[in-house]
Amino acid sequence: MADGNEEPSGTNPEEEFREMLRNLLSGGGDIDPAQLAGAAGLPNDPASMAALFGQLQQAMNQAEDGIDWSVALRQGEQRAASAQVQITDEERARLGQALDVASLWLDEAVDFSRLPDSPELLTRRGWVAATMPIWTQLAEPVALSISDALTRVMQEQAPEEMQSMIAGASKLMRGIGGAMFAMQLGQVVGQLSGEAVSGGDVGIPLQADGRAALIPQNIAEFGADLDIPSTEIELYLAVRELAHARLFRHARWLRLNLISAITAYARGIEIDTERLERLADGFDPSNTDELRRAVESGALISPRSEAQESALSRLETMLALIEGWVDQATADATSRLPKSDAIAETIRRRRATGGPAESAFATLVGLELRPRRLREATALWRAVGDAVGVERRDALWAHPDLLPTAEDLDDPTGLIARLTGTVTAGSEADDDFDQALEQLLRGETPAAPGEDGSEPDAGDQGAPPTA
């Protein structure tokens, strides 16, 4: 009796597919190894190609489901290490002092307590290692979607004589697709390690709550072209990083809420199978540039659904509130620095032209997060602080239901009125409506004008009497 994993002829489709891939990877097929490396987003050099083939061979031999994300970590660390410099003792002493001063200044500007652990100074490679767990968590839903879609399209496009082979090797193909995606993720995070200046620079908590980190090499490059003393830049960026870390440590719900929102959005992503089919139909193994561009640009991801657009709007509001609060807290804490406004403007321009967060999200989860409402959020937190003080401003982070809404970003006056207890004509009308609604829900009929002993409004004069 034939094995359940084998065809009646006795051939094993998965093993047959393995053999075909081994033949291609050994140079016996039509795919140029350099082109295959390019499709994975890797540089065309012998070391990169050897790494690619080694990972694909490992994926072929892997029995478990899922993606081996250690591939991403190795790729990211290798790319980061290729251009990094080690941290000197002088940098450790200088930045350690800057962090101490930044903590003192921040005590005066926010109502959140100090961090329990000392901030870290990281190399680029160290930043990759520290943040990769979160990157893989965010990227996994998209990686699985792309792998499944590629498998489905290949099954549909393959010649009839190969159908059974590909159907039996779907698990293997999914592993290989995941391995290539993981390698691309490693390249992206490795590239980001040369741009990020701190742990919270991308706007989301990439490390555990209460952890703060600076990357001295990138801070030096950030300030290289600015006519600003390096000590001021280091102190300003130290304050920003500590403010970000203190916020996420105080608002314990915030990290899970934010990452859950991003991963939920990513799980809703669908792959454009028609686009994939067109790529498969005209695929030239000797020219993989079109495939690489489609993956890198997000062209394989279908347009957002209404539910995703709504989720994206909420996510953008949350990120704007986080970054706006950090901006305002940093501005308050660094008011002593002569060039603080110039540094803040440099950071704003860096964001507007597409900083680390935008490129990472767009590549990994098809999510472009240009901070369009950041200035409004910063202005809102400034207005709230001026109106009710730092303590009550920061108390809004105690629970998600207390946070300002997108409508509050449009017009903060209503939020400030609620916080200060200021009664306006609009709020009186709202109170009257709420009271009338509560009466109706209790089964009571609100009194008509004049029935409660008060004079009817002018607009009611001459109205016919009620029966």
C-alpha positions as CSV (number, residue, x, y, z in Angstrom):
1,M,0.0,0.0,0.0
2,A,1.4,3.4,-0.9
3,D,2.4,5.9,1.8
4,G,-0.1,8.7,2.3
5,N,2.5,11.2,1.4
6,E,3.4,9.6,-1.9
7,E,1.8,9.5,-5.3
8,P,0.6,6.1,-6.6
9,S,3.8,5.9,-8.6
10,G,5.8,5.9,-5.4
11,T,7.3,9.3,-5.8
12,N,7.0,11.8,-2.9
13,P,5.9,15.2,-4.2
14,E,7.6,17.1,-1.4
15,E,10.9,15.3,-2.0
16,E,10.6,15.8,-5.7
17,F,10.2,19.5,-5.2
18,R,13.1,19.5,-2.8
19,E,15.3,17.9,-5.5
20,M,14.2,20.5,-8.0
21,L,15.1,23.3,-5.7
22,R,18.4,21.7,-4.8
23,N,19.1,21.5,-8.5
24,L,18.3,25.2,-8.9
25,L,20.4,26.3,-5.9
26,S,23.4,24.3,-7.1
27,G,23.4,26.1,-10.4
28,G,21.9,23.3,-12.4
29,G,18.7,25.2,-13.2
30,D,17.7,28.4,-15.0
31,I,17.8,30.8,-12.0
32,D,20.9,32.9,-11.7
33,P,22.1,32.8,-8.0
34,A,22.9,36.5,-8.1
35,Q,19.4,37.3,-9.4
36,L,17.8,35.2,-6.7
37,A,19.8,37.1,-4.0
38,G,18.6,40.3,-5.6
39,A,15.0,39.2,-5.3
40,A,15.5,38.6,-1.6
41,G,16.8,42.2,-1.3
42,L,20.3,41.1,-0.5
43,P,23.5,42.7,-1.9
44,N,25.1,40.9,-4.8
45,D,28.2,39.5,-3.1
46,P,29.4,36.0,-2.4
47,A,28.8,36.2,1.3
48,S,25.2,37.3,0.9
49,M,24.5,34.6,-1.7
50,A,26.0,31.9,0.5
51,A,23.8,33.1,3.4
52,L,20.7,33.0,1.1
53,F,21.3,29.5,-0.1
54,G,22.2,28.3,3.4
55,Q,18.9,29.6,4.8
56,L,16.9,28.2,1.9
57,Q,18.5,24.8,2.4
58,Q,17.7,25.0,6.1
59,A,14.1,25.9,5.3
60,M,13.9,22.9,3.0
61,N,15.0,20.6,5.8
62,Q,12.8,22.2,8.5
63,A,10.0,20.0,9.6
64,E,8.1,22.5,11.7
65,D,5.4,24.9,10.6
66,G,6.0,28.6,11.0
67,I,8.9,31.0,10.2
68,D,12.4,30.7,11.6
69,W,12.9,34.3,12.6
70,S,16.5,33.7,13.7
71,V,17.3,34.2,10.0
72,A,16.1,37.8,10.4
73,L,18.2,38.4,13.4
74,R,21.4,37.1,11.8
75,Q,20.8,39.1,8.6
76,G,20.1,42.3,10.7
77,E,23.1,41.9,12.9
78,Q,25.4,41.3,9.9
79,R,24.2,44.3,8.1
80,A,24.4,46.5,11.2
81,A,27.9,45.3,12.1
82,S,29.2,46.0,8.6
83,A,29.3,49.8,9.3
84,Q,29.3,50.2,13.0
85,V,31.9,51.6,15.3
86,Q,32.3,50.6,18.9
87,I,31.3,52.8,21.8
88,T,34.3,54.5,23.4
89,D,34.9,55.1,27.2
90,E,34.7,58.8,26.5
91,E,31.3,58.5,24.9
92,R,30.0,56.4,27.8
93,A,31.1,59.0,30.3
94,R,29.7,61.9,28.3
95,L,26.4,60.4,27.5
96,G,26.0,58.9,30.9
97,Q,26.3,62.4,32.3
98,A,23.8,63.7,29.7
99,L,21.3,61.1,30.8
100,D,21.7,62.0,34.4
101,V,21.0,65.7,33.6
102,A,18.1,64.8,31.3
103,S,16.5,62.8,34.1
104,L,16.7,65.8,36.5
105,W,15.2,68.2,33.9
106,L,12.4,65.7,33.1
107,D,11.5,65.5,36.7
108,E,10.4,69.1,36.5
109,A,8.4,68.7,33.2
110,V,6.4,65.5,33.7
111,D,4.5,63.7,36.5
112,F,5.9,60.3,35.8
113,S,8.5,58.7,38.0
114,R,12.1,57.8,37.0
115,L,13.0,54.6,35.3
116,P,14.0,51.7,37.5
117,D,16.8,50.6,35.2
118,S,19.8,52.6,33.9
119,P,19.5,53.6,30.2
120,E,21.7,51.6,27.8
121,L,24.2,52.7,25.2
122,L,23.9,50.4,22.2
123,T,25.9,49.7,19.1
124,R,23.9,49.3,15.9
125,R,24.2,45.5,16.2
126,G,23.0,45.7,19.8
127,W,20.0,47.7,18.7
128,V,19.0,45.1,16.2
129,A,19.3,42.3,18.8
130,A,17.3,44.3,21.3
131,T,14.4,45.2,19.0
132,M,14.1,42.2,16.6
133,P,11.5,40.4,18.8
134,I,9.0,43.2,18.2
135,W,9.8,43.6,14.5
136,T,9.2,39.9,14.0
137,Q,5.9,40.1,15.9
138,L,4.7,43.0,13.7
139,A,5.9,41.3,10.4
140,E,4.7,37.8,10.9
141,P,1.0,38.2,9.8
142,V,2.2,39.7,6.5
143,A,4.9,37.1,6.0
144,L,2.4,34.3,6.4
145,S,-0.1,36.0,4.0
146,I,2.5,36.4,1.3
147,S,3.8,32.9,1.7
148,D,0.3,31.4,1.5
149,A,-0.6,33.6,-1.5
150,L,2.6,32.6,-3.4
151,T,1.9,28.9,-2.8
152,R,-1.7,29.3,-4.0
153,V,-0.7,31.2,-7.1
154,M,2.0,28.7,-8.0
155,Q,-0.4,25.9,-7.6
156,E,-2.8,27.6,-10.0
157,Q,-0.2,28.6,-12.5
158,A,1.9,25.5,-12.6
159,P,1.7,23.1,-15.6
160,E,-0.6,20.1,-15.1
161,E,2.2,17.7,-14.7
162,M,3.6,19.7,-11.8
163,Q,0.3,20.2,-9.9
164,S,0.6,17.2,-7.7
165,M,4.2,17.9,-6.9
166,I,3.5,21.5,-5.8
167,A,0.3,20.5,-3.9
168,G,2.3,18.0,-1.9
169,A,5.1,20.5,-1.2
170,S,3.0,23.4,0.0
171,K,4.3,23.3,3.5
172,L,7.9,23.3,2.2
173,M,7.1,26.3,-0.1
174,R,5.6,28.2,2.7
175,G,8.8,27.7,4.8
176,I,11.0,28.8,1.9
177,G,8.8,31.9,1.3
178,G,8.9,32.7,5.0
179,A,12.7,32.3,5.0
180,M,13.1,34.8,2.2
181,F,10.7,37.3,3.9
182,A,12.7,36.9,7.2
183,M,15.9,37.6,5.3
184,Q,14.4,40.8,3.9
185,L,13.2,41.8,7.3
186,G,16.7,41.4,8.6
187,Q,18.0,43.6,5.9
188,V,15.4,46.3,6.6
189,V,16.0,46.3,10.4
190,G,19.8,46.3,9.7
191,Q,19.3,49.4,7.6
192,L,17.2,51.0,10.3
193,S,20.0,50.5,12.8
194,G,22.0,53.1,10.9
195,E,19.1,55.6,11.2
196,A,17.6,55.3,14.6
197,V,19.2,57.4,17.3
198,S,17.4,55.8,20.3
199,G,15.1,53.0,21.4
200,G,11.9,55.0,21.0
201,D,12.9,56.8,17.8
202,V,10.4,54.9,15.6
203,G,7.5,56.0,17.8
204,I,6.6,52.5,19.1
205,P,8.1,50.7,22.1
206,L,10.6,48.3,20.6
207,Q,12.0,47.3,24.0
208,A,10.5,46.3,27.2
209,D,8.6,48.9,29.3
210,G,10.9,51.1,31.3
211,R,14.0,50.5,29.0
212,A,15.7,53.5,27.4
213,A,18.6,53.3,25.0
214,L,20.8,55.6,22.9
215,I,22.9,54.8,19.9
216,P,26.0,57.0,20.2
217,Q,27.3,56.4,16.6
218,N,24.0,57.5,15.1
219,I,23.6,60.5,17.4
220,A,27.0,61.7,16.2
221,E,25.9,61.4,12.6
222,F,22.6,63.1,13.3
223,G,24.4,66.2,14.5
224,A,27.3,66.2,12.1
225,D,25.8,68.7,9.7
226,L,24.1,70.9,12.3
227,D,25.6,74.1,13.5
228,I,24.7,73.1,17.1
229,P,27.1,72.0,19.9
230,S,27.1,68.2,20.1
231,T,26.5,68.4,23.9
232,E,23.2,70.1,23.3
233,I,22.1,67.5,20.8
234,E,23.0,64.7,23.1
235,L,21.2,66.2,26.0
236,Y,18.1,66.9,23.9
237,L,17.9,63.4,22.5
238,A,18.5,62.0,26.0
239,V,15.5,63.9,27.3
240,R,13.3,62.7,24.4
241,E,14.3,59.0,25.0
242,L,13.7,59.2,28.7
243,A,10.3,60.9,28.2
244,H,9.3,58.2,25.8
245,A,10.4,55.4,28.1
246,R,8.8,57.0,31.2
247,L,5.4,57.3,29.3
248,F,5.3,53.7,28.4
249,R,6.4,52.5,31.8
250,H,3.7,54.7,33.5
251,A,0.9,53.8,31.1
252,R,1.3,50.0,31.3
253,W,-1.7,49.4,29.0
254,L,-0.2,51.5,26.2
255,R,2.4,49.2,24.8
256,L,0.1,46.2,24.5
257,N,-2.7,48.4,23.1
258,L,-0.5,49.9,20.5
259,I,1.2,46.7,19.3
260,S,-2.1,44.8,19.3
261,A,-3.6,47.5,17.1
262,I,-0.7,47.2,14.6
263,T,-0.7,43.4,14.5
264,A,-4.5,43.4,14.1
265,Y,-4.2,45.8,11.2
266,A,-1.5,43.5,9.7
267,R,-3.6,40.4,10.0
268,G,-6.3,42.1,7.9
269,I,-3.9,42.6,5.0
270,E,-4.8,40.7,1.9
271,I,-2.4,39.9,-1.0
272,D,-3.4,41.0,-4.5
273,T,-3.5,37.6,-6.1
274,E,-4.2,39.0,-9.5
275,R,-1.0,41.0,-9.3
276,L,0.8,37.8,-8.2
277,E,-0.7,35.9,-11.1
278,R,0.5,38.4,-13.6
279,L,4.0,38.3,-12.1
280,A,3.9,34.5,-12.2
281,D,2.6,34.4,-15.7
282,G,5.4,36.6,-17.1
283,F,8.1,35.6,-14.6
284,D,11.6,35.5,-16.1
285,P,14.0,33.5,-13.9
286,S,16.9,35.5,-15.3
287,N,15.4,38.9,-14.3
288,T,13.9,39.0,-10.8
289,D,13.9,42.8,-10.5
290,E,10.2,43.1,-11.0
291,L,9.5,40.6,-8.3
292,R,11.8,42.3,-5.9
293,R,10.3,45.7,-6.6
294,A,6.8,44.4,-6.1
295,V,7.7,43.0,-2.7
296,E,9.7,46.1,-1.6
297,S,7.1,48.6,-2.7
298,G,4.1,46.8,-1.2
299,A,2.5,46.4,-4.7
300,L,1.4,42.9,-3.7
301,I,-0.8,44.2,-0.9
302,S,-4.4,44.9,-1.8
303,P,-6.0,48.3,-1.1
304,R,-7.2,48.9,2.4
305,S,-10.7,47.9,3.4
306,E,-13.0,50.2,5.2
307,A,-12.3,48.5,8.5
308,Q,-8.6,48.9,7.9
309,E,-9.0,52.6,7.1
310,S,-10.9,53.0,10.4
311,A,-8.2,51.1,12.3
312,L,-5.5,53.1,10.6
313,S,-7.1,56.4,11.6
314,R,-7.3,55.3,15.3
315,L,-3.7,54.1,15.1
316,E,-2.5,57.4,13.6
317,T,-4.3,59.3,16.3
318,M,-2.7,57.2,19.1
319,L,0.8,57.6,17.6
320,A,0.3,61.3,17.2
321,L,-0.8,61.6,20.8
322,I,2.3,59.7,22.0
323,E,4.7,61.7,19.8
324,G,3.0,65.0,20.6
325,W,3.2,64.4,24.3
326,V,6.9,63.4,24.0
327,D,7.6,66.6,21.9
328,Q,5.9,68.8,24.4
329,A,7.5,67.2,27.5
330,T,10.9,67.5,25.8
331,A,10.3,71.1,24.9
332,D,9.4,71.9,28.5
333,A,12.4,70.0,29.9
334,T,14.9,71.5,27.5
335,S,13.9,75.1,27.7
336,R,17.3,75.9,29.1
337,L,19.1,74.8,25.9
338,P,19.8,77.7,23.6
339,K,19.3,75.6,20.5
340,S,16.4,73.4,21.6
341,D,14.0,74.8,19.1
342,A,16.4,74.2,16.2
343,I,16.9,70.6,17.2
344,A,13.2,70.1,17.5
345,E,12.6,71.5,14.0
346,T,15.3,69.2,12.6
347,I,13.5,66.2,14.1
348,R,10.2,67.4,12.7
349,R,11.7,67.7,9.2
350,R,13.3,64.3,9.5
351,R,9.8,62.8,10.3
352,A,8.1,64.7,7.5
353,T,10.4,63.4,4.8
354,G,10.0,59.8,6.0
355,G,11.9,58.7,9.0
356,P,12.7,55.2,10.3
357,A,9.1,54.5,11.3
358,E,7.6,55.1,7.9
359,S,10.1,53.1,5.9
360,A,9.9,50.2,8.3
361,F,6.2,50.0,8.5
362,A,5.7,50.5,4.8
363,T,8.1,47.7,3.9
364,L,7.1,45.2,6.6
365,V,3.3,45.6,7.0
366,G,2.2,47.9,4.2
367,L,1.5,50.6,6.8
368,E,2.6,54.2,6.1
369,L,2.5,56.3,9.2
370,R,3.5,59.8,8.2
371,P,2.7,61.9,11.4
372,R,0.2,64.2,9.7
373,R,-1.4,65.3,13.0
374,L,1.7,65.6,15.1
375,R,1.7,69.4,15.3
376,E,-2.0,69.4,16.4
377,A,-1.2,66.8,19.1
378,T,1.7,68.8,20.4
379,A,-0.5,71.9,20.5
380,L,-3.2,70.0,22.3
381,W,-0.9,68.8,25.1
382,R,0.6,72.3,25.5
383,A,-2.9,73.8,25.8
384,V,-4.0,71.1,28.3
385,G,-0.9,71.6,30.4
386,D,-1.4,75.4,30.5
387,A,-5.0,74.9,31.5
388,V,-4.9,72.3,34.2
389,G,-1.2,71.7,34.9
390,V,1.3,68.9,34.4
391,E,-0.2,66.5,36.9
392,R,-3.7,66.5,35.5
393,R,-2.4,66.5,31.9
394,D,-0.3,63.3,32.5
395,A,-3.2,61.7,34.4
396,L,-5.0,61.4,31.1
397,W,-2.7,58.5,30.3
398,A,-4.1,56.4,33.2
399,H,-6.7,54.7,30.9
400,P,-7.4,54.7,27.1
401,D,-10.9,56.1,27.7
402,L,-9.4,59.2,29.2
403,L,-7.2,60.1,26.2
404,P,-8.1,62.9,23.8
405,T,-9.8,61.8,20.6
406,A,-9.4,62.7,17.0
407,E,-12.1,65.3,17.5
408,D,-10.2,66.8,20.3
409,L,-7.2,67.2,18.0
410,D,-9.4,69.2,15.7
411,D,-10.6,71.5,18.5
412,P,-9.1,71.1,22.0
413,T,-11.5,73.6,23.6
414,G,-14.1,71.0,24.4
415,L,-11.6,68.8,26.1
416,I,-10.2,71.7,28.1
417,A,-13.8,72.8,29.1
418,R,-14.4,69.2,30.4
419,L,-11.1,69.2,32.4
420,T,-11.6,72.7,33.9
421,G,-15.3,72.4,34.5
422,T,-15.9,75.5,32.4
423,V,-19.6,75.7,31.4
424,T,-20.3,76.9,27.9
425,A,-23.6,77.3,26.0
426,G,-22.8,74.2,24.1
427,S,-22.1,72.2,27.2
428,E,-25.3,73.4,28.8
429,A,-27.3,72.2,25.8
430,D,-25.5,68.8,26.1
431,D,-26.4,68.6,29.8
432,D,-30.1,69.3,29.0
433,F,-30.1,66.7,26.3
434,D,-28.5,64.1,28.6
435,Q,-31.0,64.9,31.3
436,A,-34.0,64.5,28.9
437,L,-32.6,61.3,27.5
438,E,-32.2,59.8,31.0
439,Q,-35.8,60.7,31.8
440,L,-37.1,59.0,28.7
441,L,-35.1,55.9,29.5
442,R,-36.7,55.8,32.9
443,G,-40.1,56.0,31.3
444,E,-40.8,59.6,32.3
445,T,-42.0,62.3,29.8
446,P,-40.0,65.5,30.1
447,A,-42.2,68.5,30.9
448,A,-43.3,70.6,28.0
449,P,-42.5,74.3,27.9
450,G,-44.6,76.0,30.6
451,E,-45.7,72.8,32.3
452,D,-43.1,73.1,35.0
453,G,-44.3,76.6,36.0
454,S,-41.8,78.5,33.8
455,E,-42.7,80.8,31.0
456,P,-42.7,79.2,27.6
457,D,-40.0,80.4,25.1
458,A,-40.8,83.1,22.7
459,G,-40.7,80.6,19.9
460,D,-43.6,78.7,21.6
461,Q,-45.9,81.7,21.9
462,G,-49.1,81.1,19.9
463,A,-48.6,77.4,19.6
464,P,-51.8,75.4,19.8
465,P,-52.6,74.0,23.2
466,T,-52.0,70.3,23.7
467,A,-54.9,68.0,24.0
